[in-house]
Amino acid sequence: MPRTTKRSRDKPPSVIKVVSFDDELTTAHNPRKSSRNKRKTQDYRQQQPTLVTDLAAGGLKALARGGIIFLSALMVYNIYPMAWDLAAAGVSKGRSMAKVHIPSGLDGEQRRELTLNLGNGECLWQPPIHDIPATIDFHKTLVAGYPSGDKRMIFQQMEALTGWAAKDEWDFEYLGDSNHPFIKANYPHHEGIWGWGTNADQVVMVIRNIRKSMVEYHDILYDIGYAKTWDVATENMMKLYSVRPPLDAFLEWRDMRVLDEANWYGWFIDYWMEEGLMRDYFTHKITTPKHWRMLMMPTVYTYGELDYNVVVGADTVVEPSYDPHCANGEISGGCRPVLVVSAEVLRDYTLGPSETAKIANLISNNAKMAPYMIDPEAWECVWSELIVKGMGLKTVDDRPHTEEEYFFSAEMLEKMIWNLNRTITKYGSDDWNHLETSNRIVELLTDHKALIQVELEDVNAGRRKLTEKSFLGPKERERRRLEAVQRGEEVESEEQRKKHFEYFDAMEREHRLMKERRVKEAREKRQAERKEQRMKERKEARQSLRNPAASSVTENK
């Protein structure tokens, strides 16, 4: 049975008091008590002007709606003239007073959207601030992971712990630069882009079960190659191909792409752990900058064109080269992750809070970020609000169809196990096992491999029945095709299958080109707007020089 937290069991307090994160005040003032206590409170406020006051009786309004009481807390200091809503269920008379602890790093206007620490392990989730002042000097964290929904679960923890929003790598490229302290990235995977420039200071790497990652990549491919909702791309493909291939053709193409992605999975880990060292994702050999650039565009080149022996040469001695983004120090603390986390552990009702604590400790241990952190006593409550109660943005767990609906053939599972064994052996070796991050990778991947091994045994024993929609892989699909031929059934010719693959390859290229076109258009729009603004400012400056008296009148108005 899922564990419930104190937050969900206990009844909330009837009176909420707001105090600073650094406040050591231990007694709560009730404004309805004697004038003597009121004078004491006023004296205390004069001595501690930065502390936020108790909620005065006139500033506390309760509005009951369907059993929910909404408390509107009005701060009475002129320093922070603002109001925000606190929600609490089942408020009843005689309940003890609680405190709302607010980090000292947030000014009054920004505190409206902070996840609130109510004290004693209680909290109230609030959405993060997206309009982030450019003047704040953050120590920024890049959340890097293989394409999946798990990165969202991690950066939501960071958002709730600090009150500041995260931003996607493509949004940096598309919308322009900003001061977001948390950055979500798929790079160097071909679904990603180094769009954040030099904004990041450290890397947190998210590790997800390779099997689940492959299912999520299927969802990406389905959206690209077969979803009827992607109208623009479908329309473009119809200009090149008269008929969209059948679903069976997509599934065959998808299986081939997923086999490739199993190689990318370990290659992605290597990239960050080895600080951008250029490797071939098929052979995992160190490769050349030319080959690396080709590998970063797998939808452009064929397998034959990307072959290591063709591009580099089987006997070529290759000097190590590093991605210029890492080599040039574009992440101030280096590309190697300072922390490895798991969203699967985060979802665990026993271990989850400790995973949140790992994330929270990393952030709070930096002097630039510590002023914005919610108090440690509320960390488990933050985990509960996001994981148990499902607050915040939708994540992969909110999808109606889960990966359990898909089965994998022995060929596909063996490919995953091979890649996991390679990565476990590498990071468990003496060259790497002195790093805490390496040991965490080995720990997580070992657990994942054990689960996949059980599934492989079930498939080999016939306990898992594979269907045409399963991840069958080329060997199993070819076996079934030959059986159909023997039964006298009509099957597609090799020429037809080749054309179908060309269609889906073209669709994937179009998907990438559409992204790049949107980025280019947005960048050109920003440049035009900045140019127009500069021209306007120069025009106003010239007018001011010609007629200073008129300019003075305008400024006075």
N, C-alpha and C positions, 0 to 999 in steps of 0.2 A: 504493500500500500504506500502511495507517495507520501513522503514526510511533509507535514504542514509546519510552517514556521510560526514563531510567536506573533508575527505581524498579522497572520490570518486567524489565529486563535483568540487573541485577546481583544477586548473591546477598547476602542480608542478613548482618549481623554475627552472630557467635556470642555476643558479650557486649554488653549494652546498658547504658549509663550514663545516669543521669538528672541533669540539671543545670538550673539556672534559666535563663530566657530572657536575663537580663542577665549571666549568668556568663561571665567571660572565661577560665575554666580551659581550658587547651589540652592538658594531658596527662591520660591516663586511668590510674587506679589499678586494679590487679588484686589483689583481696584475698587471692589465694592465694600472693602473693609474700612476700618477707621481712618479718619483724617491724619492721625498720627503716622500710620503706615504709609499713607499717601505722601506725607512730607518726607519720610525716610526715602521713599523711592525717588522723589524729586531731587533730594540731596545726592543720591547715588548717581542719578543721571548727570548732574553737574560735574561730578568727579570723573565719570566715565562717559563722555559725550559720544564715543564711537559705538556704543552698544545700542542695539535696537530695543525698544521698550516692550513692556507687557502690552497685551492687547487691552486697551481701555474699553470700558463697558459700551461706550458710544461707538466704538469701532468694530464691534463684534455683532454680526448679523447672521442669524440662522434661518435658512430657507429649506423646509422639508419637501422633498420630491420623491415619492415612491419609496420611502424608507431611507433615503440618503439625505444627509444634512450637509449643506455646503456652507462653509465658514469663510466669510470675507474678512480678511485681516488688514486693517488700515494702519500703516506705520505712521506715528505721529511726529517723528523728527523731521525738521525742515531739510536736514542733510539728505534724507532718503524719502522724498515725498512721492510715494507710490503705493499701490495696492495690488494684492494678488489673492487668488482663490486657493483655499485649502479644502480638500474633500476628506470627510471622515464618516464612516458608517456607524449607525446605532448610538449616537451621542446621547448620554443619559445623565440625569441630575446626580450630582454627588461624585462624579468621576474625578480622579486626581488630575492635577495640572501637568501638562507636558511642555517640553521646550522644543522649538524649531531651531536647530543649529545651522547657521549659514556661514560658509567659508568667508573669511575676511577679504579674499581676493576679488570678490564680486561687488560691484557698486549696486546701488539701489535699483536702477533700471534693469540690470541684468539678472537680479535675483528673482524676477518674476517667473522665470522658467527653469529654476534649479530644482532637481530632485531634493526633497526636503527631509532632513533628519529630524524626526520628532523626539529623539532621545530614547534611551532604554531599548535600543534595538528596533525601534519603530521608524518608518519612513513613508514618504508619499512620492511616488514617481511623477515627474513632470517632463514634458518634452524638452529637448535641448535647445540652446540658442543657435540659430543658423546665421544671423546677421552679426558677424564677429568683428569687433573693432580691430583695425589694422595696427593700432599702437601697442597692443599687448605682445610681450616677448615670451612666446611659448617655447617649450622643448617638445618638438613635434614627433609624433609616432606614426610610422608607416605600418599598416596592417597588411602583410603580404601573404597570399595563399593561392593555391591552385583554384581555378574557377569553380565556385560553389557558393551556396548561401551562408556558409559558416562564418565568413569574415564579418558579415553583418551582425551576427550574434556577438562577436567579440567587440566590434566598435560600439555597439549599443551599450555594452558594459561600461566602456570608457566614457561615453556620452552621459550616462546616468550618474557615474561617479563624479564627474566634473561639471556637468551642465553645458558643455560645449559640444557642438555637432561635428560629425565627420564629413568628409567629402571624397567622392570617387575620383580615381585617376583620370577618367574620361571627362568628368566635369571640370577638372582643372584645364584640360586641353580645350574643352568646348566653351566653357563659361569664363575662363581666364583665371588669373592668379587670385589668391585670397589668403586669409590668415588662419585657416582651419587647423586645429592642433592634431587632428587624427585624419589619416589618409588611407583609403582602401585601394588595394592594388592587386591585379592579376599578373602584372609584368614579372618576368619576361615571357610569360605565356603569350601566344599570338592573339588571345582575346584581350590582352592588356596593352598599355602604352605608358611610357615614362612621361606622364603629363604634368607632374607636380614640380618639375624643375629642381631647384635646390631647397625646397621647403622642408624636407624631412631631416630629422636629427638622429633617429634610431629606428630599428626594424623589429617588429614582433611578427614571427612567422606562425601561421595557423596550419596545423596538420589535421587532415581529415582522412578517414578510412578510404583507401583507394577504390574500393568497390562502390561506395556511396558517391565518390567523386565521379566515377565513370557513369553512373546513372544520371547525375546532374548534368554531365556533359552531353548525354543523350538528349536531355531536355533542350539544351542550347541548340544542338544539331536539328532537332525536330522543329524548333522555331525557325531555324534558318531554311531547312530543306523541305519541310512538309506542312507546317502549320498554315492553314487557310487564312489566318488573320494577318499575315505579313503581306499585305496587298501590294505594296510598291515593288518589293523585290520579286514577287510572283509575276507581276505585270512585266517587269524588265526581262525575266527569264522567258516569258511567253513570246517575246519578240525574237528570241533566239531558237526556242524549241516549241514546236507546234503542240505537243501534248506533255503534260506532266507525268513522269514515270509512276508506276503503281507503288503502293506502300511496301510491297515485298522488296522492290528495288532499293528503296530508301533504307530499309532495315539491313540489307546486305552491305550497302555503302557505309552505313553507320557503324556496323561491326568492325569494318576495316579502320575507320577513323578512331574508334575507341581503343583498338589495339595499339595504334600510334600513341594515343594519349596515355596509355599505361607507361610508355617510355618517358613521356613528358613529365609524368608525376615525380619520378625520382630525379630527373634532370632539373626540375624546378627547385627541389630541395638543395641539390648540389650548387646551383647558381648562387643562392643566398648564403649558404654556409661557406662557400669558397670565394665569397666576395666578388662575384661577377666573372669568375674564370670561364672562358669560352670552351664549351664542350659540344660534341655531337650528341644529339639526343637518341640516336639509334644505337651507336656503339659505346657512347659515354667516353670516348677518347677526347683528349685535348685537341682543339681544332683551330683553324686559322680565322682571322677576322672576316675574310671573304666568305668562307663557308658559314660562319656564324650569321652573317647578314642574310644569307640565303635561308638558313634554318628559321630565322625570325619571320619568314614569309612562306610558310608551308603551303598556303593556298595558291601560291604563284608558280611553284616548281613541282615537278613530278618526283616520284620516288627515285627514279633513275638519275635525275639531275641533282638530287640531294645526297646521293650515295657518297660516303666518305672516301672510298677508294677512287672514285671518279674525280671528285673535287680536290681532295688533298693528296691522295696517294697512299697506298697501303704501307709503303716503306719510308714515307717522309718523316723526318724528325721535326716535330713541331715545337716551337718555343711557346711557352704559356703567354696568352694574351688575355686582357681583362676588358670587360665592358667599360667604355669610357665614362659612363655615368658613375660607376663605382671607382674607377681608377682616378678620376678627377675630383673625388671627394664631394660629390653632389649630395650625399647623405653625410652630414657632418661627423656622426659617430661611426661611420663605416657601414658597409652593406651587410656584414654578418649579423644575424639576429641576436638581440640581447635577451630574448625570451621566446620560448616555443610553447604554444598553448593549443588546447584541443576543445572544439565546440562540443564534441561527443561527451567529454568529461564534464564540460560546463552544464550539459543537460542532465547529468546524473544527479539524482536527488540526495545522494549521500556525499559525493565528491565535488559536486558543482560549486558550493560556496568557497571551497579552497582554491578553485580555479579563478573565481572572481578576485579572491584575495591576492593571488599572484599578479594579476593585472593591476589591481589597486596599489600594491606595494611598489611595482615598477614606476607607476606614475607619481605617487606621493613621495618617493625617494629623490625626486628632482626638485630643486629649490624653485624653479620657475613654475612648476605645476602644482606643488604642494598647497599654495594658498587657495586653489580652486577645488580641492578634494573634499568630498563629504567625509564626515568623521568615521573612523574605523568601526565604531559600534553599529553603524548602519550598513556596512558592506554586505552582510548576509541578507539583509532586508532588500537591498538593491537587487541581489541575485534572485530573490523570491519574486519581486515585482516583475522582473523581466522573464524569468524562466517558468515559474510556477503559475503566475497570473497572466503571463503573455502580454504585458504592457509593451508599448513601443511599436515600431514598424513591424510588418509581417516578415517572417523569416521562412526558411525552407520547411520548418516544422508545420507551418500553416497551410502548406499545399495539400490539396485534397488527395493526391496520389503519392504514395511513398515508394522508396526504392525496393521495399519488400515485394512489390508486385512484379518485379523483373527478376528472372533467373538467368544465370550465366552458364555457358557450356564449360566442360573441363578445359578446353583449349584456352578460353578467356581467363578462367580462374588461375590456371597454371602460369599464364603470362604475368598476372598480378603478383603471384607468389614469387616468381623469379625476380621481378623488380624489387619486391620488398626484401628478399634475401640479399640482393646486391647492396641495397642501401643500409640494411641492418649490419651487414658485415663491415662495410666501410666505416660507419660512424661508431661501431663498437670496437674498432681497432685502436692500438696504442697511439696512433697518430691523432686520434680524435677524442678518445674517451676521457680526456682530462677536462673537457668542456661540459658544463651542465646542460647546455642546449643539445649537444650530441647525445648525451645519455637520455634526455627526454625524447628525442627522435627515436632512439632504439626502443625505449619503453613503449611508446605509442604504437610504432610499427609492428613490434612483436605481438602486441595484443590484437592488432588488426589481422595479422597473418594467421593467428590461431583461429579466428572466426572464419576466415576464408578457407582454411584447411578443412574445417568441419563441413562447410558447404560443398567443397570439392568431393569429400567422401560421400556426401548425400547424393550428389549428381552421379558419381561412378556406381553407386549402389542402386540407382534408379528411384531413390526416394523423392527426388525433385524432377518433375515432369517438365521437359522443355517444350515450348510452343514456338510457332513461327515468329512471334513477337519477342521471344527471349533473345538474349545476346548469344547467338549461336556461334559466331566466328566463321571464317572461311572454310575450315575443314568440315565442320558439321553441316553447313549449308550445302557444300558440294556433295557430301554423302547423301543428303536428302534429295538433291537434284538428280543424282544418278539413280536413286531408287524410283523417282517419279518417271524417269525415262524408261526404266525396266518395266514399269506398270503400263507403259504405253501412253502416258500423259504428255501433253504438249508443254514444253518448257521454252524459256527465252533463249535465243541464240547468243553466242558470245558477242556478236556485233551489237545486239540490242543491249546487252548488259554493259558493254563499253560506253554506249551512248548515254545510258542512264547515269553511269558514274560521272561522265562529263557534265551532265546537267547539274548534279548536286555539287560537284567541284565548282562549277560556275556560280551556283547560288551562294556558296560559301564566300567566294571572292567578292560577289556583289554585296554581301553583308558587310564585309570589311570596308569596301569602297564607299558604301553609304555612310558609315561612321566617319570616315576620313573627309568626305564631302561636307558633312554637317559641321565638323570641326573647322574646316577651311572657311566655310561661309560665315560661321560665328566669329572667327578671328578677323575676317575682312570687315564684318559689321562693326566690331569693337574698334578696329583701326580707323574706320570712317568716322565713327562717333567721336573718338579722341581728336582726330584732325579737325572736325567741325567745331569742337569745344575750344581747341587752341586758336582757331581762326576768329571765333567769337571773342575770346579774351584779348587777342591782339587788336581787334577792331575797337573794343571798349577802351583799351589802353590808349590808342591813337586819338579817340574822341576826347578822352580825359586830358591829353596834352594840349589839344586844340582849344578846349573850353573848360579850364579847371574850375571856374565858378559854377558851371552847370553840374559838373561832376560832384562838387562839394554839396550842392543842394540834394542831388540824388542819394548820396551817402547818408546825409542827415535824415532823409525820409526813411 
